Structures are given as C-alpha cells and as structure tokens.
Amino acid sequence: MLEVELKAVVNDPAATRTQVEKAGAKLTYVGRLLDRRYDIESRELADRDEVLRVRRYEGSESTRTYLDWKGRTEMQGAYKVREEVSTQVDDLVAMEHILDRVGFIVTMEIDRDIAQYELGAATIRFETYPRMDVLVEVEGEPDAIEKAIEALGMLRGEFTSERLPSFVSRFEKRTGVKAAVSDKEL
C-alpha cells in the first residue's frame, strides 16, 4: 500500500475540528497514539530511509497494536509518498521480545493524543504532542487530500510534505523551548 500525506501546524485545533465536522467528517478515533521506531545499532534502516515501527492505539474502548514497515520516501509533486506494509499484532509483549532477540532497539518514541476523522477517502488526524505545536495530518489519494484541506478551512500553503523533525525544529526556533514528542522527553 502507498501512504500519501501532508501535514500542517494547527493554530486553533478546536475551531478546526468543528470546521471539519461541519463539512461532514466522521470522528473515528480519540485516544493516545504511541509509536516506537526500531532499528539495529548501526542504524541500517535509517540509512536506507526505511522505518520499522510498532504503533499502539490506546483508546477508552479498545487498544490495538500494529507492526509497520515503511519504505523510502519519495516525492510526487507536493506529496510525501512511501510504501507501507502493516499488520495487527495481538501480543505486544511477545512482539517486543522477538524484536529485541533479533537485535532491534528502540531509536525513537513518539507519543500524542489524537482525534482521527474520515472525510470521503481521506483520513484527517489531529495530533497533540507533550510539548510542541498541534499538527494535522491528512492522508489519502491527492484529490481526497485536497478536498480534506479545503474542508479544514486552512490555507493550502500551510501544508507540507516535511517530516516531524522539521516541525520540531521550527517550534524550537520560534519559541526557544525544547520540544517533547514523547512522554519520556518531558
């Protein structure tokens, strides 16, 4: 499967969520989203621009865990595109044990509270980090992404294909405060 996405800083998350709901977006998930990125000591996966990730959704009604592999990042026009393979995992502890046994270590932790919506064929996710700007990520095919951005009521120029570290850097330069994208960084 190909992942196609754009991200932006959201200045007023409550108003923007209201705007997208008025446009017909359906709220599909509210809760914590925890990512653990894995690599080997030499950082071979990062050197190849690949990601091995364990993603855990912790909501009030259910918890789901996925093991994901993401391929090299490509740019198609203004969009960030990556191949992504994902599978749901029933036993997080066993999976973490397997990853440890074959030599993988956690190289990055990302923790945030999210509100995720579906609007047509697009997924819209509001991400609130421990200490950083609130971001909105829009995924789907390019036409669906553009319709979702319009429904958000934000300017198209606010959206970028940049990765999370670019948003962290801009936050820190603008505020003079060290960002925290995981609970551990607080």
C-alpha positions as MATLAB code, in Angstrom:
seq = 'MLEVELKAVVNDPAATRTQVEKAGAKLTYVGRLLDRRYDIESRELADRDEVLRVRRYEGSESTRTYLDWKGRTEMQGAYKVREEVSTQVDDLVAMEHILDRVGFIVTMEIDRDIAQYELGAATIRFETYPRMDVLVEVEGEPDAIEKAIEALGMLRGEFTSERLPSFVSRFEKRTGVKAAVSDKEL';
ca = [
       0.000    0.000    0.000;
       1.194    3.538   -0.679;
       0.958    6.156    2.043;
       0.376    9.665    0.652;
       0.256   12.512    3.165;
       0.693   16.168    4.056;
       0.998   17.881    7.474;
       0.466   21.347    8.912;
       0.514   23.190   12.220;
      -2.991   23.861   13.542;
      -3.305   27.211   15.313;
      -6.816   26.600   16.698;
      -7.466   22.849   16.963;
     -10.943   23.147   18.488;
     -12.208   25.526   15.792;
     -10.568   23.483   13.033;
     -12.123   20.259   14.319;
     -15.513   21.981   14.408;
     -14.958   23.187   10.841;
     -14.146   19.699    9.529;
     -17.101   18.186   11.409;
     -19.423   20.748    9.795;
     -18.002   19.640    6.430;
     -19.195   16.093    7.155;
     -16.092   14.421    8.594;
     -16.834   11.480   10.888;
     -14.848   11.077   14.099;
     -13.436    7.530   14.079;
     -10.983    7.515   16.998;
      -9.996    9.589   20.022;
      -7.177    8.494   22.319;
      -3.438    8.001   22.634;
      -1.222    7.037   19.706;
       2.160    5.622   20.707;
       4.881    4.931   18.144;
       8.133    3.103   18.804;
      10.609    3.110   15.930;
      13.116    0.296   15.771;
      16.476   -0.115   14.080;
      19.677   -2.032   14.662;
      22.635   -0.461   16.462;
      24.289    0.625   13.191;
      21.051    2.405   12.099;
      20.947    0.454    8.841;
      17.219    1.004    8.346;
      17.512    4.766    8.851;
      20.447    4.860    6.428;
      18.169    3.236    3.828;
      15.321    5.659    4.726;
      13.161    2.791    5.981;
      11.122    2.620    9.178;
      10.202   -0.364   11.353;
       7.531    0.828   13.753;
       5.257   -0.508   16.454;
       2.134    1.668   16.619;
      -0.304    1.354   19.506;
      -3.742    2.956   19.672;
      -4.875    3.247   23.299;
      -8.486    4.407   23.422;
     -11.105    4.317   26.137;
     -12.928    1.471   24.380;
     -10.106   -0.578   22.847;
      -6.371   -0.980   22.340;
      -4.867   -2.029   19.006;
      -1.230   -2.622   18.094;
       0.362   -2.760   14.634;
       3.792   -3.627   13.287;
       4.593   -1.437   10.282;
       7.378   -1.244    7.724;
       7.738    1.930    5.674;
       9.909    2.179    2.586;
      11.955    5.030    1.195;
      10.318    8.436    0.979;
       9.526    9.696   -2.486;
       8.067   12.991   -3.579;
       5.236   13.001   -6.092;
       4.508   16.638   -6.734;
       3.832   18.227   -3.354;
       3.077   14.897   -1.644;
       5.211   12.636    0.508;
       4.737    9.048   -0.663;
       6.025    5.836    0.938;
       5.274    2.186    0.550;
       3.785    0.900    3.796;
       3.077   -2.643    4.984;
       1.194   -3.108    8.242;
      -0.182   -5.983   10.280;
      -2.143   -6.053   13.508;
      -0.403   -7.744   16.433;
      -2.272   -9.464   19.240;
       0.594   -9.833   21.742;
       2.673   -6.657   22.164;
       4.975   -8.150   24.803;
       5.852  -11.170   22.649;
       6.438   -8.992   19.601;
       8.740   -6.647   21.543;
      10.596   -9.698   22.844;
      11.070  -11.015   19.288;
      12.340   -7.636   18.039;
      14.799   -7.494   20.954;
      16.006  -11.058   20.341;
      16.796  -10.383   16.675;
      18.768   -7.259   17.568;
      16.364   -4.346   17.174;
      16.406   -1.413   19.583;
      14.009    1.486   20.059;
      15.542    4.525   18.358;
      12.627    6.952   18.614;
       9.474    7.310   20.692;
       6.500    9.430   19.652;
       3.515    9.852   21.990;
       0.495   12.000   21.265;
      -3.197   12.392   21.853;
      -5.146   12.209   18.626;
      -8.557   12.798   17.154;
      -8.928   10.976   13.845;
     -11.598   11.626   11.231;
     -12.656   10.164    7.904;
     -13.844   12.518    5.198;
     -14.580   10.759    1.941;
     -11.437    8.798    1.074;
      -9.178   10.925    3.314;
      -8.040   10.395    6.894;
      -7.562   13.547    8.964;
      -5.644   13.206   12.226;
      -5.147   15.967   14.800;
      -2.014   15.240   16.861;
      -1.317   16.852   20.252;
       2.230   16.193   21.455;
       3.517   16.540   25.028;
       5.232   19.858   24.183;
       5.031   21.105   20.621;
       2.611   22.596   18.126;
      -0.566   20.662   17.388;
      -0.324   19.125   13.923;
      -2.924   17.906   11.471;
      -2.009   15.112    9.071;
      -4.088   14.369    6.000;
      -3.700   11.008    4.228;
      -5.286    9.579    1.111;
      -5.111    9.992   -2.617;
      -4.154   13.520   -3.757;
      -7.728   14.516   -4.725;
      -9.071   13.354   -1.359;
      -6.264   15.189    0.460;
      -7.069   18.431   -1.351;
     -10.787   18.129   -0.517;
      -9.938   17.464    3.134;
      -7.662   20.520    3.292;
     -10.487   22.631    1.878;
     -12.875   21.200    4.486;
     -10.391   22.047    7.256;
     -10.655   25.712    6.262;
      -6.876   26.080    6.289;
      -4.678   27.597    3.609;
      -3.188   25.057    1.185;
       0.219   26.720    1.612;
       0.255   25.729    5.297;
       0.570   22.049    4.349;
       3.898   20.418    3.653;
       5.412   17.021    2.970;
       8.057   17.592    5.658;
       8.723   15.061    8.381;
       8.160   15.515   12.114;
      11.766   16.661   12.856;
      11.214   19.735   10.640;
       8.163   20.728   12.698;
      10.148   20.148   15.900;
      12.969   22.373   14.648;
      10.622   25.210   13.671;
       8.828   25.012   17.035;
      12.117   25.224   18.927;
      13.450   28.119   16.836;
      10.187   30.054   17.137;
       9.637   29.516   20.879;
      13.116   28.953   22.309;
      11.644   25.923   24.100;
      12.806   22.339   23.630;
      10.036   20.294   22.032;
       8.911   16.980   23.509;
       7.325   14.470   21.138;
       7.279   11.678   23.721;
       6.300   11.465   27.350;
       9.863   10.408   28.164;
      11.238   13.696   26.761;
       9.263   15.688   29.335;
];
